[in-house]
Amino acid sequence: MKALAGRTALVTGGTGTIGSALVRELVAAGAQVILPCRDVARGQALAATVQEPGGVVVRPLDLAALRSVRDLATWAVATLPRLDVLIHGAAVWSRQRRVSAEGFELTFAVNHLGPFALTTALLPLLHRSQARVVTVASGLHVRGELAWDDVMQERGGFNGVRAYEQSKLANVMFALALARRAKVVSLALHPGVVRSGLTREYPEMWKHPPPGLVRAEAAARAIFRLAQDPALARKSGSYFDKDRPGATSAKAQSVPAQDRLWELSEQLLRRAADGQTPA
């Protein structure tokens, strides 16, 4: 019996360098993979290469547009009998300040607010399935600071690295808060440093590559382990560095800060639903 036979997994970022390797791992383990992506043709091309029972179901999703997030969640809740694994792997790292469809700073919108909106909308389905949620964060979260008075970096000049670090800190805080607040197993990890399209706007990073580079397949295996290892069901609220327990910052572990971020995220979603642009 394959480890994920009869299970359903939804993976964002599944057409990326790490994501495509992860999708293949999941399908090979017997899972049906829901592959939401902005470029549907690219998702269909990946699905065509996977020849396993269960296979891949491609759906449209733009994490920079909350209406698209809501549409995916509505379809999933209405269509899927169960959702056993939700993996947040999509991310952007912008050098210049850009905004989402609702006017939110793009890095924060795609890396945190979209996944937050998707997860909370899917909670009835996730609870019913006793699901596992895996959030792909980064070791850079330890350098992150939540700029509570300027989360969207509208004042004082935009810094792409700072925005990315902030979003990855938000990832870890959300994963830990989800473990406390919801009836799901919630885990976060740094999958390792992989040369991928994420850093396309930062080519200087690869003039002198950072130490400890890992192959996409190794990063995918680390995520896959968190998605299915039965022993980790008792580790909800944990953060991993690849396949080992990792250290988070005191900022990430702060329960009041986690709750503040959760409340801020809900507030931003309400404002977007009411048609209000960010202040």
C-alpha positions as CSV (number, residue, x, y, z in Angstrom):
1,M,0.0,0.0,0.0
2,K,1.4,3.4,-1.0
3,A,1.8,5.9,1.8
4,L,-0.8,8.3,0.4
5,A,-3.1,5.9,-1.4
6,G,-6.7,7.3,-1.4
7,R,-5.5,10.7,0.0
8,T,-5.9,14.1,-1.6
9,A,-3.3,16.9,-1.5
10,L,-3.5,20.5,-2.6
11,V,-0.2,22.1,-3.5
12,T,0.4,25.7,-4.4
13,G,3.6,26.5,-6.2
14,G,3.5,23.1,-7.7
15,T,4.8,24.1,-11.1
16,G,8.0,25.6,-9.7
17,T,11.4,24.1,-9.4
18,I,10.8,22.4,-6.0
19,G,7.0,22.2,-6.5
20,S,7.1,20.0,-9.6
21,A,9.5,17.5,-7.9
22,L,7.1,17.5,-4.9
23,V,4.0,16.9,-7.1
24,R,5.7,13.8,-8.6
25,E,6.6,12.6,-5.1
26,L,3.0,12.9,-3.9
27,V,1.5,11.2,-7.0
28,A,4.1,8.4,-6.8
29,A,3.0,7.9,-3.2
30,G,-0.6,7.4,-4.3
31,A,-2.1,10.8,-3.7
32,Q,-4.4,12.7,-6.0
33,V,-2.9,16.1,-6.3
34,I,-4.9,19.3,-6.8
35,L,-2.6,21.7,-8.6
36,P,-3.9,25.3,-8.5
37,C,-1.7,27.6,-10.5
38,R,-1.8,31.0,-12.3
39,D,-0.4,29.5,-15.5
40,V,-3.0,26.7,-16.2
41,A,-1.2,25.6,-19.4
42,R,2.0,25.1,-17.4
43,G,0.1,23.0,-14.8
44,Q,-1.5,20.9,-17.5
45,A,1.9,20.3,-19.1
46,L,3.2,19.0,-15.7
47,A,0.1,16.9,-15.2
48,A,0.6,15.3,-18.6
49,T,4.0,14.0,-17.4
50,V,2.5,12.2,-14.4
51,Q,1.3,8.7,-15.2
52,E,0.0,7.4,-11.9
53,P,-3.4,6.5,-10.5
54,G,-5.0,9.5,-8.9
55,G,-2.9,11.9,-11.0
56,V,-3.2,15.6,-11.0
57,V,-6.2,17.9,-11.2
58,V,-5.3,21.4,-12.5
59,R,-7.3,24.4,-11.2
60,P,-6.8,28.2,-11.8
61,L,-5.4,30.2,-8.9
62,D,-3.8,33.6,-8.6
63,L,-2.7,34.2,-5.0
64,A,-2.4,37.9,-5.7
65,A,-6.1,38.1,-6.3
66,L,-8.3,37.2,-3.3
67,R,-11.3,36.6,-5.5
68,S,-9.3,33.8,-7.2
69,V,-8.5,32.4,-3.8
70,R,-12.1,32.4,-2.7
71,D,-13.1,30.7,-6.0
72,L,-10.7,27.9,-5.5
73,A,-11.8,27.4,-1.9
74,T,-15.5,27.4,-2.9
75,W,-14.8,24.8,-5.6
76,A,-12.8,22.6,-3.2
77,V,-15.3,22.6,-0.4
78,A,-18.2,21.9,-2.8
79,T,-16.3,19.2,-4.8
80,L,-13.7,17.4,-2.7
81,P,-15.0,14.7,-0.3
82,R,-11.8,15.1,1.7
83,L,-8.5,17.1,1.7
84,D,-5.8,15.4,3.6
85,V,-2.8,17.6,2.9
86,L,-2.5,21.3,2.1
87,I,0.9,22.5,1.1
88,H,1.7,26.2,0.8
89,G,4.7,26.3,-1.6
90,A,4.0,29.3,-3.8
91,A,6.1,32.4,-3.2
92,V,7.4,35.6,-4.8
93,W,10.4,37.8,-4.0
94,S,10.1,41.2,-5.7
95,R,12.9,43.7,-6.0
96,Q,10.5,46.5,-6.7
97,R,7.3,47.4,-4.8
98,R,4.3,45.9,-6.6
99,V,0.7,45.5,-5.4
100,S,-1.9,42.7,-5.6
101,A,-5.3,43.0,-7.2
102,E,-6.6,44.5,-3.9
103,G,-3.7,46.9,-3.5
104,F,-1.7,45.0,-0.9
105,E,2.1,44.8,-1.2
106,L,2.7,41.8,-3.5
107,T,5.2,39.8,-1.5
108,F,3.1,40.0,1.7
109,A,-0.1,39.3,-0.4
110,V,1.2,36.2,-2.2
111,N,3.4,34.8,0.5
112,H,1.2,35.3,3.5
113,L,-2.3,36.8,2.9
114,G,-3.3,34.5,0.1
115,P,-2.3,31.3,1.9
116,F,-4.0,32.6,5.1
117,A,-7.2,33.3,3.1
118,L,-7.1,29.9,1.4
119,T,-6.4,28.0,4.6
120,T,-9.1,29.7,6.7
121,A,-11.7,29.2,3.9
122,L,-10.8,25.5,3.6
123,L,-11.0,24.9,7.4
124,P,-14.3,23.0,7.3
125,L,-12.9,20.6,4.8
126,L,-9.6,20.3,6.5
127,H,-11.2,19.7,9.9
128,R,-13.4,17.0,8.4
129,S,-10.4,15.3,6.9
130,Q,-8.2,15.6,10.0
131,A,-5.7,17.2,7.6
132,R,-2.1,18.3,7.7
133,V,-1.0,21.7,6.6
134,V,2.6,22.3,5.6
135,T,3.9,25.8,5.1
136,V,7.1,26.3,3.2
137,A,8.9,29.1,5.0
138,S,12.6,30.1,5.0
139,G,15.5,30.3,7.3
140,L,15.5,34.0,6.5
141,H,12.4,34.3,8.8
142,V,14.8,34.7,11.8
143,R,15.9,38.1,10.3
144,G,12.3,39.2,9.7
145,E,10.4,41.9,11.5
146,L,6.7,42.5,11.3
147,A,6.4,46.2,10.5
148,W,3.1,46.6,12.3
149,D,2.7,50.3,11.5
150,D,3.7,49.8,7.8
151,V,3.2,46.1,6.8
152,M,2.7,47.1,3.2
153,Q,6.0,49.1,3.1
154,E,4.3,52.2,1.8
155,R,6.5,54.6,3.8
156,G,10.3,55.1,4.0
157,G,11.2,53.3,0.8
158,F,10.7,49.7,-0.3
159,N,13.2,47.0,0.5
160,G,12.6,43.7,-1.3
161,V,14.8,41.6,1.1
162,R,13.1,43.1,4.1
163,A,9.6,42.4,2.6
164,Y,10.5,38.8,1.9
165,E,11.9,38.3,5.4
166,Q,8.8,39.8,6.9
167,S,6.6,37.5,4.8
168,K,8.6,34.4,5.8
169,L,8.3,35.4,9.5
170,A,4.6,35.7,8.9
171,N,4.6,32.1,7.4
172,V,6.1,30.6,10.5
173,M,3.9,32.7,12.9
174,F,0.8,31.6,11.0
175,A,1.8,27.9,11.0
176,L,2.3,28.0,14.8
177,A,-0.9,29.9,15.3
178,L,-2.8,27.4,13.1
179,A,-1.6,24.5,15.3
180,R,-3.1,26.2,18.3
181,R,-6.3,27.4,16.7
182,A,-7.5,24.7,14.4
183,K,-8.1,20.9,14.4
184,V,-5.3,20.2,12.0
185,V,-1.6,19.3,12.1
186,S,0.3,22.4,11.1
187,L,4.0,22.3,10.3
188,A,6.5,24.7,8.8
189,L,9.9,24.3,7.3
190,H,12.9,25.7,5.6
191,P,13.4,23.3,2.7
192,G,17.0,24.3,2.0
193,V,18.5,26.8,-0.4
194,V,17.7,25.9,-3.9
195,R,18.5,27.8,-7.1
196,S,15.1,28.5,-8.5
197,G,13.0,31.0,-10.2
198,L,12.2,32.6,-6.8
199,T,15.4,34.6,-7.0
200,R,15.1,35.7,-10.7
201,E,15.1,39.3,-9.7
202,Y,18.3,38.8,-7.6
203,P,20.8,37.4,-10.0
204,E,23.7,38.7,-7.9
205,M,22.9,36.0,-5.3
206,W,24.4,33.5,-7.7
207,K,27.7,35.2,-8.4
208,H,28.9,33.7,-5.2
209,P,26.4,31.0,-4.3
210,P,25.6,30.6,-0.7
211,P,26.9,27.5,1.1
212,G,24.8,24.4,1.6
213,L,22.9,24.5,-1.7
214,V,20.5,21.5,-2.1
215,R,18.9,20.0,-5.1
216,A,15.2,20.6,-5.8
217,E,14.5,16.9,-5.3
218,A,16.0,16.9,-1.8
219,A,14.0,20.0,-0.8
220,A,10.9,18.3,-2.2
221,R,11.6,15.2,-0.1
222,A,11.8,17.3,3.0
223,I,8.4,18.8,2.3
224,F,7.0,15.4,1.4
225,R,8.1,13.9,4.7
226,L,6.2,16.6,6.7
227,A,3.2,15.9,4.5
228,Q,2.9,12.2,5.3
229,D,5.3,10.9,8.0
230,P,2.9,9.5,10.7
231,A,5.4,10.2,13.4
232,L,5.1,13.9,12.8
233,A,1.4,14.0,13.5
234,R,2.4,14.5,17.2
235,K,4.6,17.5,16.2
236,S,2.0,20.0,15.3
237,G,3.3,23.5,15.8
238,S,6.9,22.6,14.9
239,Y,9.4,24.1,12.5
240,F,11.9,22.1,10.6
241,D,15.2,22.9,8.9
242,K,14.9,20.5,6.0
243,D,14.4,17.1,7.6
244,R,15.5,18.0,11.1
245,P,13.9,20.1,13.9
246,G,14.8,23.7,13.4
247,A,15.1,26.8,15.6
248,T,12.7,29.7,15.2
249,S,13.1,33.2,16.4
250,A,11.6,34.5,19.6
251,K,9.5,36.8,17.4
252,A,8.0,33.8,15.6
253,Q,7.2,32.0,18.9
254,S,5.4,34.9,20.5
255,V,1.8,33.9,21.0
256,P,0.6,37.6,21.3
257,A,2.4,38.4,18.0
258,Q,0.9,35.4,16.3
259,D,-2.6,36.4,17.4
260,R,-2.0,40.0,16.4
261,L,-0.9,38.8,12.9
262,W,-4.0,36.5,12.7
263,E,-6.3,39.4,13.6
264,L,-4.5,41.8,11.2
265,S,-4.9,39.2,8.4
266,E,-8.6,38.9,9.1
267,Q,-9.0,42.6,9.1
268,L,-7.2,43.0,5.8
269,L,-9.5,40.3,4.2
270,R,-12.6,42.1,5.5
271,R,-11.4,45.4,4.1
272,A,-10.7,43.7,0.7
273,A,-14.1,42.2,0.7
274,D,-15.6,45.6,1.4
275,G,-13.6,47.1,-1.5
276,Q,-11.4,49.2,0.7
277,T,-7.8,49.7,-0.4
278,P,-4.9,49.4,2.1
279,A,-4.5,52.5,4.3
